[in-house]
Amino acid sequence: MLLTHPDVSDAAVLGLDDDTWGEVVAAVVVSSSSEDLTLQALQDFCGGSLPPYSVPRRLKLMEELPRNQVCLVGCFRCHKSPFFHSSF
């Protein structure tokens, strides 16, 4: 869904621990435009097509996603990043 947004060139979605919900949806996005994407803009874009529990609650903008040798996003490396253990 995120990849259909005109300002998104690459994206990954993962679950982050949350004290209230157990886990929340987080989006890691590479922007294709010079303007910074906002969480609200992505939520508005996804809100019409996804159920509320699937809409990202947190957003991280990156220049590129960490990928392994077979081009899969290295979520394990994302989870080990200090960024994912602090606030988005």
Backbone as numpy.savetxt, mean C-alpha at the origin, in Angstrom:
# Nx Ny Nz CAx CAy CAz Cx Cy Cz
-6.64 -3.60 -7.96 -7.46 -2.41 -7.96 -6.60 -1.15 -7.96
-5.57 -1.13 -7.10 -4.72 0.06 -7.03 -3.98 0.33 -8.34
-3.65 -0.73 -9.05 -2.90 -0.56 -10.30 -3.73 0.08 -11.40
-5.04 0.14 -11.23 -5.88 0.81 -12.23 -5.96 2.32 -11.99
-5.44 2.79 -10.87 -5.42 4.24 -10.59 -4.43 4.89 -11.56
-4.78 6.00 -12.17 -3.90 6.62 -13.18 -2.56 7.11 -12.63
-2.45 7.36 -11.34 -1.20 7.87 -10.77 -0.38 6.78 -10.08
-0.75 5.51 -10.26 -0.03 4.40 -9.62 0.66 3.58 -10.69
1.98 3.44 -10.58 2.70 2.61 -11.54 2.98 1.21 -10.98
3.05 1.07 -9.67 3.25 -0.23 -9.04 2.68 -0.17 -7.64
2.24 -1.32 -7.13 1.64 -1.33 -5.80 1.69 -2.73 -5.20
1.70 -2.76 -3.89 1.57 -4.01 -3.13 0.67 -3.71 -1.95
-0.07 -4.71 -1.54 -0.98 -4.57 -0.41 -0.62 -5.64 0.61
-0.56 -5.26 1.87 -0.25 -6.21 2.91 -1.01 -5.86 4.18
-1.06 -6.80 5.09 -1.73 -6.58 6.37 -0.73 -6.18 7.43
-1.08 -5.18 8.21 -0.26 -4.74 9.33 -1.01 -4.98 10.63
-0.26 -5.34 11.66 -0.87 -5.56 12.97 -1.56 -4.29 13.45
-2.70 -4.47 14.08 -3.48 -3.36 14.60 -4.09 -3.78 15.93
-3.98 -2.93 16.94 -4.50 -3.25 18.27 -6.01 -3.40 18.28
-6.70 -2.62 17.48 -8.17 -2.64 17.48 -8.73 -3.75 16.61
-8.25 -3.86 15.38 -8.84 -4.77 14.39 -8.06 -6.07 14.21
-6.90 -6.18 14.82 -6.06 -7.35 14.61 -5.11 -7.14 13.45
-5.65 -6.71 12.33 -4.85 -6.39 11.16 -5.59 -5.36 10.32
-4.84 -4.46 9.69 -5.43 -3.48 8.77 -4.70 -3.57 7.43
-5.38 -3.15 6.38 -4.82 -3.16 5.03 -3.90 -1.95 4.86
-2.69 -2.22 4.37 -1.74 -1.15 4.07 -1.34 -1.27 2.61
-1.19 -0.15 1.94 -0.77 -0.12 0.54 0.61 0.50 0.44
1.47 -0.16 -0.31 2.79 0.37 -0.64 2.73 0.69 -2.12
2.92 1.97 -2.47 2.63 2.44 -3.82 3.83 3.17 -4.41
4.05 2.93 -5.70 5.00 3.71 -6.49 4.17 4.62 -7.37
4.36 5.92 -7.21 3.57 6.89 -7.96 4.15 7.09 -9.36
3.27 7.22 -10.34 3.73 7.48 -11.71 3.68 8.96 -12.06
3.22 9.78 -11.12 3.14 11.21 -11.39 4.04 11.96 -10.42
4.27 13.21 -10.71 5.11 14.02 -9.84 4.35 14.47 -8.59
3.03 14.41 -8.65 2.23 14.78 -7.49 2.18 13.62 -6.50
2.21 13.96 -5.21 2.13 12.92 -4.20 0.69 12.42 -4.08
0.55 11.12 -4.10 -0.75 10.52 -3.84 -1.06 10.65 -2.36
-2.32 10.72 -2.04 -2.72 10.77 -0.64 -3.53 9.52 -0.32
-3.54 9.17 0.94 -4.34 8.04 1.38 -5.80 8.28 1.07
-6.28 9.50 1.28 -7.68 9.82 1.02 -8.03 9.63 -0.46
-7.13 10.02 -1.35 -7.38 9.86 -2.79 -7.49 8.39 -3.16
-6.62 7.55 -2.60 -6.70 6.12 -2.88 -7.93 5.48 -2.25
-8.29 5.92 -1.06 -9.50 5.40 -0.41 -10.74 5.77 -1.22
-10.81 6.99 -1.70 -11.94 7.41 -2.53 -12.00 6.60 -3.82
-10.84 6.34 -4.42 -10.78 5.59 -5.67 -11.23 4.14 -5.46
-10.79 3.53 -4.37 -11.11 2.12 -4.10 -12.48 1.94 -3.46
-12.97 2.96 -2.79 -14.20 2.84 -2.01 -15.42 2.43 -2.80
-15.50 2.80 -4.05 -16.66 2.45 -4.85 -16.66 1.02 -5.35
-15.49 0.38 -5.34 -15.38 -0.97 -5.90 -15.07 -2.05 -4.88
-14.52 -1.67 -3.75 -14.11 -2.64 -2.74 -14.97 -2.54 -1.49
-15.13 -3.64 -0.77 -15.82 -3.55 0.52 -14.97 -2.74 1.50
-15.58 -2.11 2.47 -14.84 -1.22 3.38 -13.62 -1.86 4.06
-13.71 -3.14 4.39 -12.60 -3.80 5.07 -11.41 -4.06 4.15
-11.58 -3.92 2.85 -10.50 -4.13 1.89 -9.83 -2.83 1.44
-10.38 -1.71 1.81 -9.81 -0.40 1.42 -8.60 -0.12 2.30
-7.46 0.28 1.72 -6.26 0.55 2.52 -6.51 1.61 3.60
-5.98 1.33 4.78 -6.07 2.26 5.92 -4.76 3.00 6.14
-3.70 2.48 5.53 -2.38 3.12 5.65 -1.71 3.11 4.28
-0.83 4.08 4.07 -0.19 4.25 2.77 1.28 4.57 2.96
2.11 3.92 2.16 3.53 4.24 2.10 3.89 4.45 0.64
4.45 5.60 0.32 4.93 5.88 -1.03 6.41 5.52 -1.11
6.79 4.79 -2.15 8.18 4.39 -2.34 8.58 4.70 -3.78
9.90 4.80 -4.01 10.39 5.01 -5.36 10.34 3.72 -6.17
10.51 2.58 -5.49 10.38 1.27 -6.14 10.09 0.24 -5.07
9.43 -0.84 -5.48 9.11 -1.91 -4.54 10.27 -2.91 -4.49
10.56 -3.44 -3.29 11.62 -4.46 -3.21 11.13 -5.76 -3.85
11.85 -6.24 -4.83 11.45 -7.48 -5.53 12.58 -8.50 -5.44
12.19 -9.78 -5.45 13.19 -10.85 -5.42 13.59 -11.24 -6.84
14.32 -12.36 -6.98 14.85 -12.77 -8.28 13.76 -13.12 -9.29
12.58 -13.51 -8.83 11.50 -13.85 -9.76 10.46 -12.74 -9.83
10.87 -11.54 -9.46 10.07 -10.31 -9.57 8.85 -10.27 -8.65
8.83 -11.08 -7.60 7.77 -10.98 -6.61 8.14 -9.92 -5.59
7.14 -9.21 -5.10 7.41 -8.18 -4.10 7.86 -8.87 -2.82
8.97 -8.41 -2.28 9.54 -9.00 -1.07 8.86 -8.46 0.18
7.66 -8.95 0.46 6.91 -8.46 1.63 7.62 -8.77 2.93
8.39 -9.88 2.95 9.14 -10.20 4.16 10.11 -9.07 4.46
10.76 -8.55 3.42 11.67 -7.42 3.63 10.91 -6.17 4.03
9.69 -6.01 3.51 8.87 -4.87 3.90 8.53 -4.94 5.38
8.12 -6.13 5.84 7.73 -6.29 7.24 8.91 -6.10 8.19
10.12 -6.40 7.73 11.31 -6.22 8.57 11.75 -4.77 8.62
11.25 -3.95 7.72 11.62 -2.55 7.69 11.10 -1.83 8.92
11.91 -0.96 9.53 11.44 -0.21 10.70 10.19 0.63 10.40
10.03 0.99 9.13 8.86 1.78 8.74 7.57 1.06 9.11
7.52 -0.24 8.92 6.29 -0.99 9.14 6.02 -1.23 10.61
6.97 -0.94 11.46 6.75 -1.09 12.89 6.53 0.26 13.55
6.51 1.30 12.76 6.18 2.63 13.27 4.92 3.09 12.57
4.50 4.28 12.85 3.27 4.78 12.24 3.48 5.06 10.76
2.47 4.85 9.97 2.50 5.12 8.52 2.39 6.58 8.30
